Amino acid sequence: MGKGKPRGLNSARKLRVHRRNKYVDYFKIKKNYQPPIVISF
């Protein structure tokens, strides 16, 4: 994680964007491949 200095807006923005992309990908997958996911689980 480095020395702990870069802990300001940049890291927060990166975290937020990463989380948003994760959720967007999850929803896309759920929308596109719902039957296979339901069947496999």
N, CA, C and O atoms as a Tripos MOL2 file, in Angstrom:
@<TRIPOS>MOLECULE
protein
  164   163    41     0     0
PROTEIN
NO_CHARGES

@<TRIPOS>ATOM
      1 N           0.8270   -1.1990    0.0000 N.3       1 MET1
      2 CA          0.0000    0.0000    0.0000 C.3       1 MET1
      3 C           0.8640    1.2530    0.0000 C.2       1 MET1
      4 O           0.3300    2.3550    0.1190 O.2       1 MET1
      5 N           2.1690    1.1230   -0.1280 N.am      2 GLY2
      6 CA          3.0210    2.3000   -0.0850 C.3       2 GLY2
      7 C           3.3320    2.6960    1.3400 C.2       2 GLY2
      8 O           3.2090    1.8880    2.2600 O.2       2 GLY2
      9 N           3.7350    3.9350    1.5200 N.am      3 LYS3
     10 CA          4.1210    4.4140    2.8530 C.3       3 LYS3
     11 C           2.9570    5.0250    3.6100 C.2       3 LYS3
     12 O           3.1240    5.4350    4.7590 O.2       3 LYS3
     13 N           1.7870    5.0960    2.9990 N.am      4 GLY4
     14 CA          0.6470    5.6710    3.6980 C.3       4 GLY4
     15 C           0.4640    7.1430    3.4140 C.2       4 GLY4
     16 O          -0.4610    7.7550    3.9470 O.2       4 GLY4
     17 N           1.3250    7.7390    2.5830 N.am      5 LYS5
     18 CA          1.1820    9.1750    2.2970 C.3       5 LYS5
     19 C           0.0250    9.4400    1.3380 C.2       5 LYS5
     20 O          -0.8280   10.2730    1.6470 O.2       5 LYS5
     21 N          -0.0420    8.7650    0.1830 N.am      6 PRO6
     22 CA         -1.1190    9.0770   -0.7630 C.3       6 PRO6
     23 C          -2.4490    8.5170   -0.2880 C.2       6 PRO6
     24 O          -2.9240    7.5020   -0.7970 O.2       6 PRO6
     25 N          -3.0400    9.1770    0.6780 N.am      7 ARG7
     26 CA         -4.2930    8.6810    1.2490 C.3       7 ARG7
     27 C          -5.3500    9.7710    1.1710 C.2       7 ARG7
     28 O          -6.1470    9.9450    2.0940 O.2       7 ARG7
     29 N          -5.3510   10.5110    0.0520 N.am      8 GLY8
     30 CA         -6.2700   11.6440   -0.0630 C.3       8 GLY8
     31 C          -7.3500   11.3830   -1.0920 C.2       8 GLY8
     32 O          -7.9270   10.2960   -1.1530 O.2       8 GLY8
     33 N          -7.6160   12.4050   -1.9040 N.am      9 LEU9
     34 CA         -8.7140   12.2850   -2.8600 C.3       9 LEU9
     35 C          -8.3990   11.2570   -3.9390 C.2       9 LEU9
     36 O          -9.2970   10.5750   -4.4340 O.2       9 LEU9
     37 N          -7.1220   11.1460   -4.3050 N.am     10 ASN10
     38 CA         -6.7910   10.2490   -5.4090 C.3      10 ASN10
     39 C          -7.1510    8.8070   -5.0630 C.2      10 ASN10
     40 O          -7.8340    8.1310   -5.8320 O.2      10 ASN10
     41 N          -6.6940    8.3400   -3.9080 N.am     11 SER11
     42 CA         -6.9680    6.9480   -3.5390 C.3      11 SER11
     43 C          -8.4720    6.7400   -3.3720 C.2      11 SER11
     44 O          -9.0080    5.7050   -3.7680 O.2      11 SER11
     45 N          -9.1550    7.7340   -2.7800 N.am     12 ALA12
     46 CA        -10.6000    7.5930   -2.5880 C.3      12 ALA12
     47 C         -11.2950    7.4940   -3.9450 C.2      12 ALA12
     48 O         -12.1890    6.6720   -4.1430 O.2      12 ALA12
     49 N         -10.8620    8.3560   -4.8800 N.am     13 ARG13
     50 CA        -11.4880    8.3180   -6.2020 C.3      13 ARG13
     51 C         -11.2390    6.9710   -6.8610 C.2      13 ARG13
     52 O         -12.1410    6.3890   -7.4630 O.2      13 ARG13
     53 N         -10.0020    6.4750   -6.7430 N.am     14 LYS14
     54 CA         -9.6830    5.1810   -7.3510 C.3      14 LYS14
     55 C         -10.5770    4.0900   -6.7580 C.2      14 LYS14
     56 O         -11.1320    3.2670   -7.4860 O.2      14 LYS14
     57 N         -10.7090    4.0950   -5.4380 N.am     15 LEU15
     58 CA        -11.5300    3.0720   -4.7920 C.3      15 LEU15
     59 C         -12.9700    3.1780   -5.2970 C.2      15 LEU15
     60 O         -13.5950    2.1730   -5.6370 O.2      15 LEU15
     61 N         -13.4900    4.4140   -5.3410 N.am     16 ARG16
     62 CA        -14.8750    4.5770   -5.7480 C.3      16 ARG16
     63 C         -15.0630    4.0720   -7.1780 C.2      16 ARG16
     64 O         -16.0110    3.3420   -7.4650 O.2      16 ARG16
     65 N         -14.1470    4.4690   -8.0770 N.am     17 VAL17
     66 CA        -14.2940    4.0500   -9.4730 C.3      17 VAL17
     67 C         -14.2070    2.5370   -9.5690 C.2      17 VAL17
     68 O         -14.9880    1.9140  -10.2880 O.2      17 VAL17
     69 N         -13.2580    1.9360   -8.8470 N.am     18 HIS18
     70 CA        -13.1000    0.4840   -8.8950 C.3      18 HIS18
     71 C         -14.3830   -0.1930   -8.4390 C.2      18 HIS18
     72 O         -14.8560   -1.1370   -9.0720 O.2      18 HIS18
     73 N         -14.9430    0.2950   -7.3350 N.am     19 ARG19
     74 CA        -16.1720   -0.3150   -6.8290 C.3      19 ARG19
     75 C         -17.2820   -0.1780   -7.8570 C.2      19 ARG19
     76 O         -18.0090   -1.1340   -8.1290 O.2      19 ARG19
     77 N         -17.4120    1.0280   -8.4350 N.am     20 ARG20
     78 CA        -18.4920    1.2390   -9.3970 C.3      20 ARG20
     79 C         -18.3220    0.2850  -10.5740 C.2      20 ARG20
     80 O         -19.2940   -0.3190  -11.0280 O.2      20 ARG20
     81 N         -17.0880    0.1460  -11.0740 N.am     21 ASN21
     82 CA        -16.8800   -0.7410  -12.2140 C.3      21 ASN21
     83 C         -17.2340   -2.1720  -11.8440 C.2      21 ASN21
     84 O         -17.8140   -2.9040  -12.6460 O.2      21 ASN21
     85 N         -16.8790   -2.5690  -10.6210 N.am     22 LYS22
     86 CA        -17.2000   -3.9240  -10.1750 C.3      22 LYS22
     87 C         -18.7130   -4.1350  -10.2060 C.2      22 LYS22
     88 O         -19.1970   -5.1400  -10.7290 O.2      22 LYS22
     89 N         -19.4570   -3.1770   -9.6400 N.am     23 TYR23
     90 CA        -20.9060   -3.3410   -9.5930 C.3      23 TYR23
     91 C         -21.4950   -3.3260  -11.0000 C.2      23 TYR23
     92 O         -22.4110   -4.0900  -11.3060 O.2      23 TYR23
     93 N         -20.9580   -2.4410  -11.8640 N.am     24 VAL24
     94 CA        -21.4870   -2.3760  -13.2330 C.3      24 VAL24
     95 C         -21.2740   -3.7140  -13.9280 C.2      24 VAL24
     96 O         -22.1810   -4.2260  -14.5850 O.2      24 VAL24
     97 N         -20.0660   -4.2870  -13.7850 N.am     25 ASP25
     98 CA        -19.8020   -5.5810  -14.4150 C.3      25 ASP25
     99 C         -20.7440   -6.6410  -13.8520 C.2      25 ASP25
    100 O         -21.2600   -7.4750  -14.5960 O.2      25 ASP25
    101 N         -20.9700   -6.6100  -12.5250 N.am     26 TYR26
    102 CA        -21.8350   -7.6190  -11.9070 C.3      26 TYR26
    103 C         -23.2490   -7.5220  -12.4730 C.2      26 TYR26
    104 O         -23.8680   -8.5320  -12.8080 O.2      26 TYR26
    105 N         -23.7570   -6.2760  -12.5740 N.am     27 PHE27
    106 CA        -25.1220   -6.1250  -13.0790 C.3      27 PHE27
    107 C         -25.1980   -6.5210  -14.5500 C.2      27 PHE27
    108 O         -26.1840   -7.1160  -14.9870 O.2      27 PHE27
    109 N         -24.1560   -6.1890  -15.3140 N.am     28 LYS28
    110 CA        -24.1510   -6.5780  -16.7250 C.3      28 LYS28
    111 C         -24.2110   -8.0910  -16.8380 C.2      28 LYS28
    112 O         -24.9920   -8.6270  -17.6250 O.2      28 LYS28
    113 N         -23.3910   -8.7810  -16.0570 N.am     29 ILE29
    114 CA        -23.3640  -10.2430  -16.1260 C.3      29 ILE29
    115 C         -24.7230  -10.8010  -15.7090 C.2      29 ILE29
    116 O         -25.2450  -11.7220  -16.3360 O.2      29 ILE29
    117 N         -25.2910  -10.2310  -14.6410 N.am     30 LYS30
    118 CA        -26.5840  -10.7220  -14.1720 C.3      30 LYS30
    119 C         -27.6420  -10.5400  -15.2570 C.2      30 LYS30
    120 O         -28.4640  -11.4260  -15.4870 O.2      30 LYS30
    121 N         -27.6140   -9.3800  -15.9240 N.am     31 LYS31
    122 CA        -28.6160   -9.1350  -16.9630 C.3      31 LYS31
    123 C         -28.4230  -10.0910  -18.1350 C.2      31 LYS31
    124 O         -29.3900  -10.6550  -18.6460 O.2      31 LYS31
    125 N         -27.1690  -10.2730  -18.5610 N.am     32 ASN32
    126 CA        -26.9230  -11.0190  -19.7930 C.3      32 ASN32
    127 C         -27.0100  -12.5280  -19.5730 C.2      32 ASN32
    128 O         -27.5010  -13.2550  -20.4360 O.2      32 ASN32
    129 N         -26.5400  -12.9960  -18.4340 N.am     33 TYR33
    130 CA        -26.4250  -14.4500  -18.2450 C.3      33 TYR33
    131 C         -27.1920  -14.8920  -17.0080 C.2      33 TYR33
    132 O         -26.6470  -15.6030  -16.1640 O.2      33 TYR33
    133 N         -28.4470  -14.4820  -16.8910 N.am     34 GLN34
    134 CA        -29.1820  -14.8790  -15.6940 C.3      34 GLN34
    135 C         -29.5350  -16.3740  -15.7240 C.2      34 GLN34
    136 O         -29.2850  -17.0540  -14.7290 O.2      34 GLN34
    137 N         -30.0960  -16.9170  -16.7970 N.am     35 PRO35
    138 CA        -30.4640  -18.3350  -16.7780 C.3      35 PRO35
    139 C         -29.2880  -19.2560  -16.4760 C.2      35 PRO35
    140 O         -29.4290  -20.1250  -15.6150 O.2      35 PRO35
    141 N         -28.1220  -19.1180  -17.1390 N.am     36 PRO36
    142 CA        -27.0020  -20.0120  -16.8110 C.3      36 PRO36
    143 C         -26.5740  -19.8910  -15.3560 C.2      36 PRO36
    144 O         -26.2590  -20.8960  -14.7190 O.2      36 PRO36
    145 N         -26.5590  -18.6540  -14.8140 N.am     37 ILE37
    146 CA        -26.1290  -18.4960  -13.4200 C.3      37 ILE37
    147 C         -27.1210  -19.2150  -12.5130 C.2      37 ILE37
    148 O         -26.7270  -19.9330  -11.5940 O.2      37 ILE37
    149 N         -28.4150  -19.0170  -12.7780 N.am     38 VAL38
    150 CA        -29.4240  -19.6390  -11.9240 C.3      38 VAL38
    151 C         -29.3010  -21.1590  -12.0160 C.2      38 VAL38
    152 O         -29.4040  -21.8530  -11.0040 O.2      38 VAL38
    153 N         -29.0810  -21.6760  -13.2230 N.am     39 ILE39
    154 CA        -29.0010  -23.1310  -13.3990 C.3      39 ILE39
    155 C         -27.7560  -23.6750  -12.6990 C.2      39 ILE39
    156 O         -27.8070  -24.7030  -12.0240 O.2      39 ILE39
    157 N         -26.6110  -22.9490  -12.8790 N.am     40 SER40
    158 CA        -25.3610  -23.4720  -12.3210 C.3      40 SER40
    159 C         -25.4120  -23.4540  -10.7980 C.2      40 SER40
    160 O         -24.8670  -24.3450  -10.1460 O.2      40 SER40
    161 N         -26.0680  -22.4370  -10.2280 N.am     41 PHE41
    162 CA        -26.1320  -22.3810   -8.7700 C.3      41 PHE41
    163 C         -27.3090  -23.2140   -8.2770 C.2      41 PHE41
    164 O         -27.5420  -23.3000   -7.0710 O.2      41 PHE41
@<TRIPOS>BOND
     1     1     2 1
     2     2     3 1
     3     3     4 2
     4     3     5 am
     5     5     6 1
     6     6     7 1
     7     7     8 2
     8     7     9 am
     9     9    10 1
    10    10    11 1
    11    11    12 2
    12    11    13 am
    13    13    14 1
    14    14    15 1
    15    15    16 2
    16    15    17 am
    17    17    18 1
    18    18    19 1
    19    19    20 2
    20    19    21 am
    21    21    22 1
    22    22    23 1
    23    23    24 2
    24    23    25 am
    25    25    26 1
    26    26    27 1
    27    27    28 2
    28    27    29 am
    29    29    30 1
    30    30    31 1
    31    31    32 2
    32    31    33 am
    33    33    34 1
    34    34    35 1
    35    35    36 2
    36    35    37 am
    37    37    38 1
    38    38    39 1
    39    39    40 2
    40    39    41 am
    41    41    42 1
    42    42    43 1
    43    43    44 2
    44    43    45 am
    45    45    46 1
    46    46    47 1
    47    47    48 2
    48    47    49 am
    49    49    50 1
    50    50    51 1
    51    51    52 2
    52    51    53 am
    53    53    54 1
    54    54    55 1
    55    55    56 2
    56    55    57 am
    57    57    58 1
    58    58    59 1
    59    59    60 2
    60    59    61 am
    61    61    62 1
    62    62    63 1
    63    63    64 2
    64    63    65 am
    65    65    66 1
    66    66    67 1
    67    67    68 2
    68    67    69 am
    69    69    70 1
    70    70    71 1
    71    71    72 2
    72    71    73 am
    73    73    74 1
    74    74    75 1
    75    75    76 2
    76    75    77 am
    77    77    78 1
    78    78    79 1
    79    79    80 2
    80    79    81 am
    81    81    82 1
    82    82    83 1
    83    83    84 2
    84    83    85 am
    85    85    86 1
    86    86    87 1
    87    87    88 2
    88    87    89 am
    89    89    90 1
    90    90    91 1
    91    91    92 2
    92    91    93 am
    93    93    94 1
    94    94    95 1
    95    95    96 2
    96    95    97 am
    97    97    98 1
    98    98    99 1
    99    99   100 2
   100    99   101 am
   101   101   102 1
   102   102   103 1
   103   103   104 2
   104   103   105 am
   105   105   106 1
   106   106   107 1
   107   107   108 2
   108   107   109 am
   109   109   110 1
   110   110   111 1
   111   111   112 2
   112   111   113 am
   113   113   114 1
   114   114   115 1
   115   115   116 2
   116   115   117 am
   117   117   118 1
   118   118   119 1
   119   119   120 2
   120   119   121 am
   121   121   122 1
   122   122   123 1
   123   123   124 2
   124   123   125 am
   125   125   126 1
   126   126   127 1
   127   127   128 2
   128   127   129 am
   129   129   130 1
   130   130   131 1
   131   131   132 2
   132   131   133 am
   133   133   134 1
   134   134   135 1
   135   135   136 2
   136   135   137 am
   137   137   138 1
   138   138   139 1
   139   139   140 2
   140   139   141 am
   141   141   142 1
   142   142   143 1
   143   143   144 2
   144   143   145 am
   145   145   146 1
   146   146   147 1
   147   147   148 2
   148   147   149 am
   149   149   150 1
   150   150   151 1
   151   151   152 2
   152   151   153 am
   153   153   154 1
   154   154   155 1
   155   155   156 2
   156   155   157 am
   157   157   158 1
   158   158   159 1
   159   159   160 2
   160   159   161 am
   161   161   162 1
   162   162   163 1
   163   163   164 2
@<TRIPOS>SUBSTRUCTURE
     1 MET1         2 RESIDUE 1 A MET
     2 GLY2         6 RESIDUE 1 A GLY
     3 LYS3        10 RESIDUE 1 A LYS
     4 GLY4        14 RESIDUE 1 A GLY
     5 LYS5        18 RESIDUE 1 A LYS
     6 PRO6        22 RESIDUE 1 A PRO
     7 ARG7        26 RESIDUE 1 A ARG
     8 GLY8        30 RESIDUE 1 A GLY
     9 LEU9        34 RESIDUE 1 A LEU
    10 ASN10       38 RESIDUE 1 A ASN
    11 SER11       42 RESIDUE 1 A SER
    12 ALA12       46 RESIDUE 1 A ALA
    13 ARG13       50 RESIDUE 1 A ARG
    14 LYS14       54 RESIDUE 1 A LYS
    15 LEU15       58 RESIDUE 1 A LEU
    16 ARG16       62 RESIDUE 1 A ARG
    17 VAL17       66 RESIDUE 1 A VAL
    18 HIS18       70 RESIDUE 1 A HIS
    19 ARG19       74 RESIDUE 1 A ARG
    20 ARG20       78 RESIDUE 1 A ARG
    21 ASN21       82 RESIDUE 1 A ASN
    22 LYS22       86 RESIDUE 1 A LYS
    23 TYR23       90 RESIDUE 1 A TYR
    24 VAL24       94 RESIDUE 1 A VAL
    25 ASP25       98 RESIDUE 1 A ASP
    26 TYR26      102 RESIDUE 1 A TYR
    27 PHE27      106 RESIDUE 1 A PHE
    28 LYS28      110 RESIDUE 1 A LYS
    29 ILE29      114 RESIDUE 1 A ILE
    30 LYS30      118 RESIDUE 1 A LYS
    31 LYS31      122 RESIDUE 1 A LYS
    32 ASN32      126 RESIDUE 1 A ASN
    33 TYR33      130 RESIDUE 1 A TYR
    34 GLN34      134 RESIDUE 1 A GLN
    35 PRO35      138 RESIDUE 1 A PRO
    36 PRO36      142 RESIDUE 1 A PRO
    37 ILE37      146 RESIDUE 1 A ILE
    38 VAL38      150 RESIDUE 1 A VAL
    39 ILE39      154 RESIDUE 1 A ILE
    40 SER40      158 RESIDUE 1 A SER
    41 PHE41      162 RESIDUE 1 A PHE
